[in-house]
Amino acid sequence: MAPSLSTLLSSNTWNVKNFVVNEGHGVKGLADMGIQTLPKQYIQPLEERIYVSNVKLAEELSIPVIDMSNFNDPKAANSICNAAEEWGFFQIVNHGIPIQVFENVKDATHRFFALPAEEKRKYSKDYSSTNNVRFGTSFTPQAEKALEWKDYLSLFYVSDEEAADFWPPACRDEALQFMKKAELVIKRLMEALMKGLNVKEIDEAKESLLMGSKRINLNYYPKCPNPELTVGVGRHSDVSTLTILLQDNIGGLYVRKLDNDSTWLSVPPINGALVINVGDALQILSNGRYKSIEHRVVANGSNNRVSVPIFVNPKPNDVIGPLQEVLESGEKPAYKQVLYSDYVKHFFRKAHDGKDTVDFAKI
C-alpha cells in the first residue's frame, strides 16, 4: 500500500525539495496532492511575511493609472515620466492590445502548467534543449533558506524560428502573440521616458541598450494551504529596463511605497490593463531619476493565480551606466559602468533580497 499524504509529509525520508525541484512536480504537484499544511521548506521568516503586524498595507492608496488612448498628448508622456520617478510602478489602459490576446496567453499558461510533470520537466535546467527555455519553481532553490510558492516557465526570445523549434507547443503561439502585440506599447513607453531624460532620439545603440532583448515568463501560483506563512515571490526589484506585467483577476501583487519602507500598496487587477514597472537597468541608465521599486506577491488560499510578465532588457553584452544625456548638466554619476550580463548573473546567484542587487553597480 502506498504511504498516505500525511505520512509522506511528516516523514524524514521523503524529500519535498527533490519532489518539487528535481522531479519537476513544482508546487503545483504539492497542491494537486491535496496538502492541508504548508511544508516546512516554504515557511518564510516572520519579517518576510506580508501579513505581519509591522507591515502597513495601504489599501486606500494605489499606483497611478495612465490612459494611453491619446499618446501624442504631452500630458500622457509627462504622466509616464512622473510615475517612473515618484512611484516606479503604474498601470496603463487603452494601450491598443486586444483583450483576446490577454485571455489567450492566460489560458495558455494554465494549459502548460496542467501538463504532466514528466512533460514539463523536459524544459527544466537539466533537460531543456536550450538555455533560452527554462521551467522551474521558486526563484533560486539552491540559494534560498525558504522556498517561494510559485512555478514558472521562462522564455528568452531570440527569433521566431528558435521559438518554433524550442518553446513548448502548449503556449508558444500565445506567448509570441503577446510579445509581438506589446512591442509598440514598449516603444512608446521608452520614447516618453527617454524624452524625460533629454534623449532626443532612440538610435540603434540606444535601442539595444533599452530594449535589445526580451524574456517572457508564464507564472503559476497554486492555491496554498497556509498563505500567511509563505510568499508567492519574495521582495525584489527587477533587473530589466521595463517590465510589462499581465495580471489575472485574482490579484496579489504588492509594491513598496517609495517614501515609506514599511508601507506596501496592493496593485488591484484592472480588466484590460497592464502593470508597468521600472527595472534596475533603467534606474542605473537614468542615474537614479527613475526608480526600480521592491515588490512581491502573496500566496493565495482560495484560488490558483497566473501572471505573465515581459522583461525588456539590454542585450547581455551591453554595458550599462548613467546615460551621457543625463550627465550633461554636470550631474555626478551615482553608478559605474557595468556589463549587463554580469549584473544579471549577480542577481540570479542569490535569493530575493529586496533592492540589494543595485548596490553591485553603485560607485
DRENDO-1510 file (C-alpha; in Angstrom, 1 decimal, always signed):
<recs>
REC; n; res; u; v; w
REC; 1; MET; +0.0; +0.0; +0.0 .
REC; 2; ALA; +1.3; +3.5; -0.9 .
REC; 3; PRO; +2.1; +5.8; +2.0 .
REC; 4; SER; -0.6; +8.4; +2.9 .
REC; 5; LEU; +0.0; +12.1; +2.2 .
REC; 6; SER; +0.3; +12.9; +5.9 .
REC; 7; THR; +2.8; +10.1; +6.3 .
REC; 8; LEU; +4.9; +11.4; +3.4 .
REC; 9; LEU; +4.9; +15.0; +4.7 .
REC; 10; SER; +5.9; +14.0; +8.2 .
REC; 11; SER; +8.5; +11.5; +7.1 .
REC; 12; ASN; +12.2; +12.4; +7.4 .
REC; 13; THR; +12.9; +10.3; +4.3 .
REC; 14; TRP; +10.6; +12.0; +1.8 .
REC; 15; ASN; +12.4; +14.8; +0.2 .
REC; 16; VAL; +9.9; +17.6; -0.6 .
REC; 17; LYS; +12.6; +19.7; -2.4 .
REC; 18; ASN; +13.6; +16.8; -4.6 .
REC; 19; PHE; +9.9; +16.1; -5.5 .
REC; 20; VAL; +9.2; +19.8; -6.3 .
REC; 21; VAL; +12.5; +20.8; -7.9 .
REC; 22; ASN; +14.3; +17.8; -9.3 .
REC; 23; GLU; +11.4; +15.6; -10.3 .
REC; 24; GLY; +9.6; +18.6; -11.9 .
REC; 25; HIS; +6.4; +18.4; -10.0 .
REC; 26; GLY; +6.7; +22.0; -8.8 .
REC; 27; VAL; +4.5; +23.5; -6.1 .
REC; 28; LYS; +1.5; +22.6; -8.3 .
REC; 29; GLY; +2.4; +19.0; -7.7 .
REC; 30; LEU; +2.2; +19.6; -3.9 .
REC; 31; ALA; -1.1; +21.4; -4.3 .
REC; 32; ASP; -2.6; +18.7; -6.5 .
REC; 33; MET; -1.8; +16.1; -3.8 .
REC; 34; GLY; -4.3; +18.0; -1.6 .
REC; 35; ILE; -1.9; +19.0; +1.1 .
REC; 36; GLN; -3.6; +20.7; +4.1 .
REC; 37; THR; -0.4; +22.0; +5.8 .
REC; 38; LEU; +2.4; +24.0; +4.3 .
REC; 39; PRO; +5.6; +22.0; +4.1 .
REC; 40; LYS; +8.3; +23.5; +6.4 .
REC; 41; GLN; +10.5; +24.2; +3.4 .
REC; 42; TYR; +8.1; +27.0; +2.4 .
REC; 43; ILE; +7.7; +28.7; +5.8 .
REC; 44; GLN; +9.2; +32.2; +5.5 .
REC; 45; PRO; +10.8; +34.1; +8.3 .
REC; 46; LEU; +8.4; +36.5; +10.1 .
REC; 47; GLU; +9.9; +39.6; +8.6 .
REC; 48; GLU; +9.2; +38.3; +5.1 .
REC; 49; ARG; +5.5; +37.6; +5.5 .
REC; 50; ILE; +3.4; +40.5; +4.2 .
REC; 51; TYR; +0.7; +40.0; +6.8 .
REC; 52; VAL; +2.8; +40.5; +9.9 .
REC; 53; SER; +1.9; +43.4; +12.1 .
REC; 54; ASN; +4.9; +45.5; +11.4 .
REC; 55; VAL; +3.9; +46.0; +7.8 .
REC; 56; LYS; +1.2; +48.6; +6.9 .
REC; 57; LEU; -1.0; +47.7; +3.9 .
REC; 58; ALA; -2.2; +50.9; +2.4 .
REC; 59; GLU; -5.3; +49.7; +0.6 .
REC; 60; GLU; -6.5; +53.3; +0.3 .
REC; 61; LEU; -3.6; +54.2; -1.9 .
REC; 62; SER; -2.8; +52.9; -5.4 .
REC; 63; ILE; -0.3; +53.3; -8.1 .
REC; 64; PRO; -1.2; +55.7; -11.0 .
REC; 65; VAL; -3.4; +54.5; -13.9 .
REC; 66; ILE; -2.4; +56.2; -17.2 .
REC; 67; ASP; -4.7; +56.4; -20.2 .
REC; 68; MET; -2.7; +55.8; -23.4 .
REC; 69; SER; -5.6; +56.4; -25.8 .
REC; 70; ASN; -4.2; +59.8; -26.8 .
REC; 71; PHE; -0.5; +59.1; -26.6 .
REC; 72; ASN; +0.5; +62.1; -28.7 .
REC; 73; ASP; -0.8; +64.4; -26.0 .
REC; 74; PRO; +2.2; +65.6; -24.0 .
REC; 75; LYS; +0.2; +65.0; -20.8 .
REC; 76; ALA; +0.4; +61.3; -21.3 .
REC; 77; ALA; +4.2; +61.4; -21.7 .
REC; 78; ASN; +4.5; +63.6; -18.6 .
REC; 79; SER; +2.3; +61.2; -16.6 .
REC; 80; ILE; +4.6; +58.3; -17.6 .
REC; 81; CYS; +7.8; +60.1; -16.5 .
REC; 82; ASN; +6.2; +61.3; -13.3 .
REC; 83; ALA; +5.0; +57.8; -12.4 .
REC; 84; ALA; +8.5; +56.4; -13.1 .
REC; 85; GLU; +10.1; +59.0; -10.9 .
REC; 86; GLU; +7.6; +59.1; -8.0 .
REC; 87; TRP; +6.2; +55.5; -7.9 .
REC; 88; GLY; +8.3; +53.2; -10.1 .
REC; 89; PHE; +5.1; +51.4; -10.9 .
REC; 90; PHE; +2.0; +52.4; -12.9 .
REC; 91; GLN; -0.8; +50.8; -14.8 .
REC; 92; ILE; -1.8; +51.6; -18.4 .
REC; 93; VAL; -5.2; +51.3; -20.1 .
REC; 94; ASN; -6.4; +51.9; -23.7 .
REC; 95; HIS; -3.0; +50.8; -24.9 .
REC; 96; GLY; -4.3; +49.1; -28.1 .
REC; 97; ILE; -3.6; +45.5; -27.3 .
REC; 98; PRO; -6.8; +43.4; -27.8 .
REC; 99; ILE; -8.2; +41.8; -24.7 .
REC; 100; GLN; -8.4; +38.5; -26.5 .
REC; 101; VAL; -4.5; +38.4; -26.7 .
REC; 102; PHE; -4.5; +38.6; -22.8 .
REC; 103; GLU; -7.1; +35.9; -22.5 .
REC; 104; ASN; -5.2; +33.7; -24.9 .
REC; 105; VAL; -1.9; +33.9; -23.1 .
REC; 106; LYS; -3.6; +33.4; -19.6 .
REC; 107; ASP; -5.3; +30.3; -21.0 .
REC; 108; ALA; -2.0; +29.0; -22.4 .
REC; 109; THR; -0.4; +29.5; -19.1 .
REC; 110; HIS; -3.0; +27.3; -17.4 .
REC; 111; ARG; -2.6; +24.8; -20.2 .
REC; 112; PHE; +1.1; +24.5; -19.9 .
REC; 113; PHE; +1.0; +24.0; -16.1 .
REC; 114; ALA; -1.7; +21.4; -16.4 .
REC; 115; LEU; +0.7; +19.2; -18.4 .
REC; 116; PRO; +2.1; +16.1; -16.6 .
REC; 117; ALA; +5.3; +16.6; -14.5 .
REC; 118; GLU; +7.3; +14.5; -16.9 .
REC; 119; GLU; +6.3; +16.7; -19.8 .
REC; 120; LYS; +7.1; +20.0; -18.0 .
REC; 121; ARG; +10.4; +18.5; -16.8 .
REC; 122; LYS; +11.7; +18.4; -20.4 .
REC; 123; TYR; +12.1; +22.1; -20.1 .
REC; 124; SER; +13.9; +22.2; -16.8 .
REC; 125; LYS; +17.5; +23.2; -16.4 .
REC; 126; ASP; +18.8; +19.6; -16.5 .
REC; 127; TYR; +16.8; +18.6; -19.6 .
REC; 128; SER; +16.0; +21.7; -21.7 .
REC; 129; SER; +17.3; +21.7; -25.2 .
REC; 130; THR; +18.3; +25.3; -24.9 .
REC; 131; ASN; +19.3; +27.7; -22.1 .
REC; 132; ASN; +16.6; +30.1; -23.5 .
REC; 133; VAL; +13.7; +27.9; -22.3 .
REC; 134; ARG; +13.5; +27.1; -18.6 .
REC; 135; PHE; +10.8; +25.5; -16.5 .
REC; 136; GLY; +11.4; +25.9; -12.7 .
REC; 137; THR; +10.0; +26.6; -9.3 .
REC; 138; SER; +10.7; +29.2; -6.6 .
REC; 139; PHE; +13.5; +31.6; -7.6 .
REC; 140; THR; +16.9; +30.1; -6.8 .
REC; 141; PRO; +16.1; +27.0; -4.8 .
REC; 142; GLN; +19.8; +26.2; -4.2 .
REC; 143; ALA; +20.4; +29.6; -2.5 .
REC; 144; GLU; +17.1; +30.0; -0.6 .
REC; 145; LYS; +16.5; +29.3; +3.0 .
REC; 146; ALA; +12.8; +29.2; +2.4 .
REC; 147; LEU; +11.2; +28.4; -1.0 .
REC; 148; GLU; +8.6; +30.6; -2.8 .
REC; 149; TRP; +5.2; +29.2; -3.6 .
REC; 150; LYS; +5.5; +29.7; -7.4 .
REC; 151; ASP; +6.2; +27.7; -10.6 .
REC; 152; TYR; +7.3; +29.4; -13.8 .
REC; 153; LEU; +8.2; +28.9; -17.4 .
REC; 154; SER; +10.9; +31.4; -18.7 .
REC; 155; LEU; +11.2; +32.0; -22.4 .
REC; 156; PHE; +14.1; +34.2; -23.7 .
REC; 157; TYR; +13.2; +35.5; -27.2 .
REC; 158; VAL; +15.9; +35.1; -29.9 .
REC; 159; SER; +13.9; +34.7; -33.1 .
REC; 160; ASP; +10.5; +33.3; -34.3 .
REC; 161; GLU; +12.4; +30.3; -35.7 .
REC; 162; GLU; +14.1; +29.5; -32.4 .
REC; 163; ALA; +10.8; +29.8; -30.6 .
REC; 164; ALA; +9.1; +27.5; -33.1 .
REC; 165; ASP; +11.8; +24.9; -32.5 .
REC; 166; PHE; +12.1; +25.1; -28.7 .
REC; 167; TRP; +9.2; +26.8; -27.0 .
REC; 168; PRO; +6.5; +24.4; -25.6 .
REC; 169; PRO; +3.7; +24.0; -28.1 .
REC; 170; ALA; +1.1; +24.3; -25.3 .
REC; 171; CYS; +1.8; +28.0; -25.0 .
REC; 172; ARG; +4.3; +29.0; -27.8 .
REC; 173; ASP; +1.9; +30.8; -30.2 .
REC; 174; GLU; +0.1; +32.7; -27.4 .
REC; 175; ALA; +3.3; +33.9; -25.7 .
REC; 176; LEU; +4.7; +35.1; -29.0 .
REC; 177; GLN; +1.5; +36.9; -29.9 .
REC; 178; PHE; +1.5; +38.8; -26.6 .
REC; 179; MET; +5.2; +39.7; -27.0 .
REC; 180; LYS; +4.6; +41.0; -30.6 .
REC; 181; LYS; +1.5; +42.9; -29.7 .
REC; 182; ALA; +3.3; +44.6; -26.8 .
REC; 183; GLU; +6.2; +45.9; -29.0 .
REC; 184; LEU; +4.5; +49.2; -30.0 .
REC; 185; VAL; +3.5; +49.8; -26.4 .
REC; 186; ILE; +7.0; +49.2; -25.1 .
REC; 187; LYS; +8.5; +51.5; -27.8 .
REC; 188; ARG; +6.0; +54.3; -26.9 .
REC; 189; LEU; +6.8; +54.0; -23.2 .
REC; 190; MET; +10.5; +54.1; -23.9 .
REC; 191; GLU; +10.2; +57.2; -26.1 .
REC; 192; ALA; +8.3; +59.0; -23.4 .
REC; 193; LEU; +10.8; +58.0; -20.7 .
REC; 194; MET; +13.8; +59.0; -22.8 .
REC; 195; LYS; +12.4; +62.4; -23.6 .
REC; 196; GLY; +12.1; +62.9; -19.9 .
REC; 197; LEU; +15.9; +62.3; -19.7 .
REC; 198; ASN; +16.6; +64.8; -22.6 .
REC; 199; VAL; +17.3; +61.9; -25.0 .
REC; 200; LYS; +16.0; +63.3; -28.3 .
REC; 201; GLU; +16.1; +60.1; -30.4 .
REC; 202; ILE; +16.4; +56.4; -29.7 .
REC; 203; ASP; +19.1; +55.4; -32.3 .
REC; 204; GLU; +20.3; +51.8; -32.9 .
REC; 205; ALA; +22.7; +51.8; -30.0 .
REC; 206; LYS; +20.1; +53.2; -27.6 .
REC; 207; GLU; +17.5; +50.7; -28.8 .
REC; 208; SER; +19.9; +47.8; -28.0 .
REC; 209; LEU; +20.6; +49.3; -24.6 .
REC; 210; LEU; +17.0; +49.9; -23.7 .
REC; 211; MET; +15.2; +47.0; -25.3 .
REC; 212; GLY; +17.7; +44.8; -27.1 .
REC; 213; SER; +16.5; +41.6; -25.5 .
REC; 214; LYS; +13.2; +40.3; -24.1 .
REC; 215; ARG; +12.1; +37.5; -21.9 .
REC; 216; ILE; +8.5; +36.4; -21.2 .
REC; 217; ASN; +7.6; +34.4; -18.1 .
REC; 218; LEU; +4.5; +32.4; -17.5 .
REC; 219; ASN; +4.0; +32.3; -13.7 .
REC; 220; TYR; +1.7; +29.9; -11.9 .
REC; 221; TYR; +0.8; +30.3; -8.2 .
REC; 222; PRO; -1.3; +27.3; -7.0 .
REC; 223; LYS; -3.8; +27.6; -4.2 .
REC; 224; CYS; -1.8; +27.5; -0.9 .
REC; 225; PRO; -2.9; +25.7; +2.3 .
REC; 226; ASN; -1.3; +28.4; +4.6 .
REC; 227; PRO; -0.8; +31.5; +2.6 .
REC; 228; GLU; +0.0; +33.6; +5.6 .
REC; 229; LEU; +3.2; +31.6; +6.2 .
REC; 230; THR; +4.8; +32.0; +2.8 .
REC; 231; VAL; +5.2; +34.2; -0.2 .
REC; 232; GLY; +4.5; +33.7; -3.9 .
REC; 233; VAL; +7.5; +35.9; -4.7 .
REC; 234; GLY; +9.9; +37.5; -2.2 .
REC; 235; ARG; +10.9; +41.1; -2.0 .
REC; 236; HIS; +12.9; +42.2; -5.1 .
REC; 237; SER; +13.3; +44.7; -7.9 .
REC; 238; ASP; +13.6; +43.6; -11.5 .
REC; 239; VAL; +16.9; +43.7; -13.4 .
REC; 240; SER; +15.1; +44.9; -16.6 .
REC; 241; THR; +14.8; +48.3; -18.1 .
REC; 242; LEU; +11.0; +47.9; -18.0 .
REC; 243; THR; +8.7; +45.1; -17.0 .
REC; 244; ILE; +5.3; +44.7; -18.7 .
REC; 245; LEU; +3.0; +42.6; -16.5 .
REC; 246; LEU; -0.3; +41.0; -17.3 .
REC; 247; GLN; -2.2; +40.0; -14.1 .
REC; 248; ASP; -5.3; +37.8; -14.0 .
REC; 249; ASN; -8.3; +38.9; -11.9 .
REC; 250; ILE; -7.1; +37.3; -8.7 .
REC; 251; GLY; -4.5; +39.9; -7.6 .
REC; 252; GLY; -1.8; +39.5; -5.1 .
REC; 253; LEU; +1.0; +41.9; -6.3 .
REC; 254; TYR; +2.2; +44.4; -3.7 .
REC; 255; VAL; +4.7; +47.2; -4.2 .
REC; 256; ARG; +6.7; +49.1; -1.6 .
REC; 257; LYS; +5.8; +52.8; -1.3 .
REC; 258; LEU; +8.8; +54.8; -2.4 .
REC; 259; ASP; +8.9; +57.2; +0.6 .
REC; 260; ASN; +8.0; +54.7; +3.3 .
REC; 261; ASP; +9.8; +51.4; +3.8 .
REC; 262; SER; +7.0; +49.8; +5.9 .
REC; 263; THR; +4.1; +50.6; +3.6 .
REC; 264; TRP; +3.0; +48.2; +0.9 .
REC; 265; LEU; +0.5; +49.0; -1.8 .
REC; 266; SER; -1.8; +46.5; -3.4 .
REC; 267; VAL; -1.9; +46.6; -7.2 .
REC; 268; PRO; -5.5; +45.8; -8.0 .
REC; 269; PRO; -6.3; +44.0; -11.2 .
REC; 270; ILE; -8.0; +46.2; -13.8 .
REC; 271; ASN; -9.6; +44.5; -16.7 .
REC; 272; GLY; -7.6; +45.1; -19.9 .
REC; 273; ALA; -4.8; +47.0; -18.0 .
REC; 274; LEU; -1.0; +46.2; -18.0 .
REC; 275; VAL; +1.2; +46.9; -15.0 .
REC; 276; ILE; +4.4; +48.7; -15.9 .
REC; 277; ASN; +7.4; +48.9; -13.6 .
REC; 278; VAL; +10.9; +50.4; -13.9 .
REC; 279; GLY; +13.8; +47.9; -13.6 .
REC; 280; ASP; +17.2; +48.3; -12.1 .
REC; 281; ALA; +18.8; +48.8; -15.6 .
REC; 282; LEU; +16.6; +51.9; -16.2 .
REC; 283; GLN; +17.3; +53.2; -12.7 .
REC; 284; ILE; +21.1; +53.0; -13.5 .
REC; 285; LEU; +20.7; +54.4; -17.0 .
REC; 286; SER; +18.7; +57.4; -15.6 .
REC; 287; ASN; +21.2; +57.9; -12.8 .
REC; 288; GLY; +18.5; +57.2; -10.2 .
REC; 289; ARG; +15.9; +59.6; -11.6 .
REC; 290; TYR; +13.6; +56.7; -12.5 .
REC; 291; LYS; +13.2; +54.2; -9.6 .
REC; 292; SER; +13.0; +50.5; -9.6 .
REC; 293; ILE; +10.8; +49.5; -6.6 .
REC; 294; GLU; +10.7; +46.5; -4.4 .
REC; 295; HIS; +7.6; +44.3; -5.0 .
REC; 296; ARG; +6.4; +40.9; -4.0 .
REC; 297; VAL; +3.5; +38.5; -4.5 .
REC; 298; VAL; +1.4; +37.0; -1.7 .
REC; 299; ALA; +0.2; +33.4; -1.8 .
REC; 300; ASN; -3.5; +32.8; -2.2 .
REC; 301; GLY; -5.5; +30.4; -0.1 .
REC; 302; SER; -8.6; +30.3; -2.3 .
REC; 303; ASN; -7.5; +30.3; -6.0 .
REC; 304; ASN; -4.9; +29.4; -8.5 .
REC; 305; ARG; -3.3; +32.5; -9.9 .
REC; 306; VAL; -1.3; +33.3; -13.1 .
REC; 307; SER; +0.6; +36.3; -14.3 .
REC; 308; VAL; +2.6; +36.9; -17.5 .
REC; 309; PRO; +5.5; +39.5; -17.3 .
REC; 310; ILE; +7.6; +40.6; -20.3 .
REC; 311; PHE; +11.0; +41.7; -19.2 .
REC; 312; VAL; +12.5; +44.3; -21.5 .
REC; 313; ASN; +16.3; +44.3; -21.1 .
REC; 314; PRO; +19.6; +45.5; -22.6 .
REC; 315; LYS; +21.5; +42.9; -24.6 .
REC; 316; PRO; +23.7; +40.7; -22.4 .
REC; 317; ASN; +26.9; +42.2; -23.9 .
REC; 318; ASP; +25.8; +45.8; -23.4 .
REC; 319; VAL; +27.5; +48.0; -20.8 .
REC; 320; ILE; +25.0; +49.9; -18.6 .
REC; 321; GLY; +25.7; +53.1; -16.7 .
REC; 322; PRO; +24.2; +56.6; -16.5 .
REC; 323; LEU; +23.4; +58.0; -19.9 .
REC; 324; GLN; +25.6; +60.8; -21.2 .
REC; 325; GLU; +22.5; +63.0; -21.8 .
REC; 326; VAL; +21.6; +62.7; -18.1 .
REC; 327; LEU; +25.1; +63.8; -17.0 .
REC; 328; GLU; +25.4; +66.7; -19.5 .
REC; 329; SER; +24.1; +69.2; -16.9 .
REC; 330; GLY; +27.0; +68.4; -14.6 .
REC; 331; GLU; +25.1; +65.8; -12.6 .
REC; 332; LYS; +27.6; +63.3; -11.0 .
REC; 333; PRO; +27.2; +59.6; -11.8 .
REC; 334; ALA; +25.8; +57.5; -9.0 .
REC; 335; TYR; +26.6; +54.2; -10.8 .
REC; 336; LYS; +29.6; +52.8; -12.5 .
REC; 337; GLN; +29.7; +51.2; -16.0 .
REC; 338; VAL; +28.7; +47.5; -15.6 .
REC; 339; LEU; +28.5; +44.7; -18.1 .
REC; 340; TYR; +24.8; +43.8; -18.1 .
REC; 341; SER; +25.3; +40.0; -18.2 .
REC; 342; ASP; +27.5; +40.4; -15.0 .
REC; 343; TYR; +24.7; +42.3; -13.3 .
REC; 344; VAL; +22.1; +39.6; -14.2 .
REC; 345; LYS; +24.4; +36.8; -13.0 .
REC; 346; HIS; +24.8; +38.6; -9.7 .
REC; 347; PHE; +21.0; +38.8; -9.3 .
REC; 348; PHE; +20.4; +35.1; -10.1 .
REC; 349; ARG; +23.2; +33.9; -7.8 .
REC; 350; LYS; +21.3; +34.6; -4.6 .
REC; 351; ALA; +17.8; +34.6; -3.1 .
REC; 352; HIS; +15.5; +37.6; -3.4 .
REC; 353; ASP; +16.8; +40.3; -1.1 .
REC; 354; GLY; +15.0; +43.5; -1.9 .
REC; 355; LYS; +17.0; +46.0; -3.8 .
REC; 356; ASP; +20.4; +44.8; -2.7 .
REC; 357; THR; +21.4; +43.9; -6.3 .
REC; 358; VAL; +21.6; +47.5; -7.3 .
REC; 359; ASP; +24.5; +48.1; -4.9 .
REC; 360; PHE; +26.5; +46.0; -7.3 .
REC; 361; ALA; +26.5; +49.0; -9.7 .
REC; 362; LYS; +26.9; +51.8; -7.2 .
REC; 363; ILE; +30.0; +53.9; -7.2 .
</recs>
